[in-house]
Amino acid sequence: MRRGDHSAPIRYDALCKCLTALTENATERRASVHLPRIGAGLAGGSWERIAPLIIQALTDRGVTVTVYDLPSAR
């Protein structure tokens, strides 16, 4: 998936690997995870595709996740 400019497309496989590592770290530390809608917006990814990856990697494994909607850039 590409944006209208020349930025690199989001790599969903790389995002999954990062989420797996994040899950391991959060579990070890008994931490919750707070993040914006990573991969969507400027990165050009689809939140409808990214949200289930976060749920599968983190929430389904017992990690509490809070996703923040940040104001759009003007």
Residue frames as a rotation matrix with the C-alpha (Angstrom) as fourth column:
MET 1
0.588 0.809 0.000 0.00
0.809 -0.588 0.000 0.00
0.000 0.000 -1.000 0.00
ARG 2
-0.572 -0.805 0.155 1.46
0.813 -0.581 -0.019 3.35
0.106 0.115 0.988 -1.03
ARG 3
0.130 0.520 -0.844 0.56
0.456 -0.788 -0.415 6.89
-0.881 -0.331 -0.339 -0.30
GLY 4
0.924 0.315 0.216 0.34
0.338 -0.409 -0.847 9.50
-0.178 0.856 -0.485 -3.02
ASP 5
0.627 -0.763 -0.157 3.93
-0.772 -0.635 0.005 10.62
-0.103 0.119 -0.988 -2.47
HIS 6
0.307 -0.612 -0.729 7.17
-0.453 0.579 -0.678 8.63
0.837 0.538 -0.100 -2.67
SER 7
-0.066 -0.312 0.948 7.24
-0.993 0.116 -0.031 7.32
-0.100 -0.943 -0.317 0.89
ALA 8
-0.875 -0.294 -0.384 7.88
-0.334 0.942 0.039 3.64
0.350 0.162 -0.923 1.50
PRO 9
0.143 0.968 -0.204 4.77
-0.435 0.247 0.866 1.49
0.889 -0.035 0.456 1.97
ILE 10
0.155 -0.016 0.988 4.02
-0.972 0.177 0.155 0.03
-0.178 -0.984 0.012 5.38
ARG 11
-0.465 -0.320 -0.825 5.32
-0.435 0.895 -0.101 -3.51
0.771 0.312 -0.556 5.82
TYR 12
0.490 0.785 0.378 2.69
-0.749 0.157 0.643 -5.41
0.446 -0.599 0.666 7.76
ASP 13
0.643 -0.323 -0.695 5.06
0.364 0.927 -0.094 -8.35
0.674 -0.192 0.713 8.31
ALA 14
-0.498 -0.856 0.136 7.58
0.336 -0.335 -0.880 -6.03
0.799 -0.393 0.455 9.98
LEU 15
-0.227 0.520 0.824 4.81
-0.763 -0.621 0.181 -4.51
0.605 -0.587 0.537 12.10
CYS 16
0.781 0.536 -0.319 3.80
-0.278 0.756 0.592 -8.01
0.559 -0.374 0.740 13.27
LYS 17
0.147 -0.822 -0.550 7.39
0.640 0.503 -0.581 -8.76
0.755 -0.267 0.600 14.31
CYS 18
-0.680 -0.378 0.629 7.56
-0.124 -0.786 -0.606 -5.50
0.723 -0.489 0.487 16.26
LEU 19
0.187 0.844 0.502 4.24
-0.807 -0.159 0.569 -6.20
0.560 -0.512 0.651 17.97
THR 20
0.701 -0.011 -0.713 5.48
0.219 0.955 0.200 -9.66
0.679 -0.296 0.672 18.96
ALA 21
-0.373 -0.910 -0.181 8.61
0.581 -0.078 -0.810 -8.15
0.723 -0.407 0.558 20.53
LEU 22
-0.523 0.272 0.808 6.49
-0.537 -0.841 -0.064 -5.51
0.662 -0.467 0.586 22.25
THR 23
0.599 0.790 -0.134 4.23
-0.450 0.470 0.759 -8.22
0.662 -0.394 0.637 23.66
GLU 24
0.335 -0.563 -0.756 7.20
0.625 0.733 -0.269 -10.11
0.705 -0.382 0.597 25.09
ASN 25
-0.705 -0.658 0.264 8.59
0.290 -0.607 -0.740 -6.96
0.647 -0.445 0.619 26.72
ALA 26
-0.240 0.703 0.670 5.24
-0.721 -0.591 0.362 -5.82
0.650 -0.396 0.648 28.10
THR 27
0.691 0.504 -0.519 4.54
-0.110 0.782 0.614 -9.29
0.715 -0.367 0.596 29.51
GLU 28
-0.059 -0.821 -0.567 7.96
0.706 0.367 -0.605 -9.51
0.706 -0.436 0.558 31.19
ARG 29
-0.897 -0.360 0.257 7.44
0.145 -0.787 -0.599 -6.11
0.418 -0.500 0.758 32.78
ARG 30
-0.324 0.886 -0.332 3.73
0.930 0.233 -0.283 -6.58
-0.173 -0.401 -0.900 33.51
ALA 31
-0.770 -0.062 -0.635 3.19
0.022 -0.997 0.071 -3.32
-0.638 0.041 0.769 31.64
SER 32
0.446 0.863 0.237 0.33
0.499 -0.020 -0.866 -1.93
-0.743 0.505 -0.439 29.65
VAL 33
-0.611 -0.610 0.504 0.92
0.745 -0.229 0.626 -0.45
-0.267 0.759 0.594 26.20
HIS 34
0.433 0.665 -0.608 -0.18
0.329 -0.745 -0.581 3.04
-0.839 0.051 -0.541 25.14
LEU 35
-0.679 -0.684 0.268 0.28
0.463 -0.115 0.879 4.11
-0.570 0.721 0.395 21.53
PRO 36
-0.225 0.593 -0.773 -1.21
-0.696 -0.653 -0.299 6.18
-0.682 0.471 0.560 18.71
ARG 37
0.798 0.530 0.287 -2.67
-0.143 0.630 -0.764 4.52
-0.586 0.568 0.578 15.62
ILE 38
-0.171 -0.982 -0.079 0.75
-0.425 0.001 0.905 3.30
-0.889 0.189 -0.418 14.52
GLY 39
-0.712 -0.245 0.657 1.16
0.403 0.624 0.669 2.48
-0.574 0.742 -0.346 10.85
ALA 40
0.231 0.837 0.497 -1.91
0.969 -0.153 -0.194 4.46
-0.086 0.526 -0.846 9.81
GLY 41
0.810 0.111 -0.576 -1.98
0.147 -0.989 0.018 8.08
-0.567 -0.099 -0.817 8.69
LEU 42
0.451 -0.698 -0.557 1.49
-0.806 -0.586 0.082 9.23
-0.383 0.412 -0.827 7.63
ALA 43
-0.508 -0.673 0.537 2.73
-0.405 0.737 0.541 5.65
-0.760 0.057 -0.647 7.23
GLY 44
-0.465 0.366 -0.806 -0.07
-0.876 -0.064 0.477 4.99
0.123 0.928 0.350 4.74
GLY 45
-0.977 0.078 -0.196 -1.38
0.095 0.993 -0.074 1.81
0.189 -0.091 -0.978 6.36
SER 46
-0.152 0.988 0.017 -4.98
-0.245 -0.054 0.968 0.80
0.957 0.143 0.251 6.88
TRP 47
-0.589 -0.018 0.808 -6.14
-0.804 -0.085 -0.588 1.02
0.079 -0.996 0.035 10.50
GLU 48
0.524 0.849 0.072 -8.81
-0.849 0.527 -0.037 -1.57
-0.070 -0.042 0.997 9.70
ARG 49
0.630 -0.394 -0.669 -5.95
-0.046 0.842 -0.538 -3.98
0.775 0.370 0.512 8.94
ILE 50
-0.407 -0.889 0.212 -3.61
-0.223 -0.128 -0.966 -2.84
0.886 -0.440 -0.146 11.73
ALA 51
-0.069 0.447 0.892 -6.08
-0.973 -0.229 0.039 -2.92
0.222 -0.865 0.450 14.66
PRO 52
0.898 0.425 -0.115 -6.68
-0.392 0.891 0.228 -6.69
0.199 -0.160 0.967 14.40
LEU 53
0.255 -0.888 -0.384 -2.90
0.213 0.439 -0.873 -7.25
0.943 0.141 0.301 14.38
ILE 54
-0.524 -0.395 0.755 -2.59
-0.568 -0.498 -0.655 -5.34
0.634 -0.772 0.037 17.65
ILE 55
0.379 0.753 0.537 -5.49
-0.923 0.270 0.273 -7.28
0.061 -0.600 0.798 19.16
GLN 56
0.867 -0.053 -0.495 -4.01
-0.062 0.975 -0.212 -10.62
0.494 0.215 0.843 18.07
ALA 57
0.004 -0.988 -0.155 -0.46
0.235 0.152 -0.960 -9.82
0.972 -0.032 0.233 19.21
LEU 58
-0.799 -0.403 0.447 -1.18
-0.228 -0.485 -0.844 -7.97
0.557 -0.776 0.295 22.45
THR 59
-0.227 0.795 0.563 -4.75
-0.961 -0.276 0.003 -7.98
0.158 -0.540 0.827 23.73
ASP 60
0.654 0.512 -0.556 -5.37
-0.486 0.848 0.209 -11.67
0.579 0.134 0.804 23.07
ARG 61
0.032 -0.734 -0.679 -2.21
0.430 0.623 -0.653 -12.41
0.902 -0.271 0.335 25.08
GLY 62
0.419 0.313 -0.852 -3.34
0.892 0.033 0.451 -10.46
0.169 -0.949 -0.266 28.12
VAL 63
-0.712 -0.671 -0.207 -1.60
0.691 -0.722 -0.036 -7.14
-0.125 -0.168 0.978 27.51
THR 64
0.357 0.820 -0.446 -3.78
0.687 -0.555 -0.469 -4.09
-0.632 -0.139 -0.762 28.18
VAL 65
-0.621 -0.529 0.578 -3.63
0.784 -0.409 0.467 -1.70
-0.011 0.743 0.669 25.22
THR 66
0.335 0.654 -0.679 -4.76
0.432 -0.747 -0.506 1.92
-0.837 -0.124 -0.532 24.96
VAL 67
-0.374 -0.375 0.848 -4.81
0.927 -0.168 0.335 3.48
0.017 0.912 0.411 21.49
TYR 68
-0.157 0.237 -0.959 -4.92
0.324 -0.905 -0.277 7.25
-0.933 -0.354 0.066 21.23
ASP 69
0.412 0.305 0.859 -6.48
0.908 -0.219 -0.358 9.20
0.079 0.927 -0.367 18.37
LEU 70
-0.422 -0.638 -0.644 -4.12
0.617 -0.723 0.312 12.09
-0.665 -0.266 0.698 17.80
PRO 71
0.503 0.596 -0.626 -5.29
-0.055 -0.701 -0.712 15.27
-0.863 0.392 -0.320 16.07
SER 72
0.577 -0.267 0.772 -4.57
0.804 0.352 -0.479 15.26
-0.144 0.897 0.418 12.36
ALA 73
-0.437 -0.818 -0.374 -1.68
0.615 -0.576 0.539 17.35
-0.656 0.005 0.755 11.09
ARG 74
0.677 0.710 -0.193 -2.68
0.378 -0.560 -0.737 20.52
-0.632 0.426 -0.647 9.30
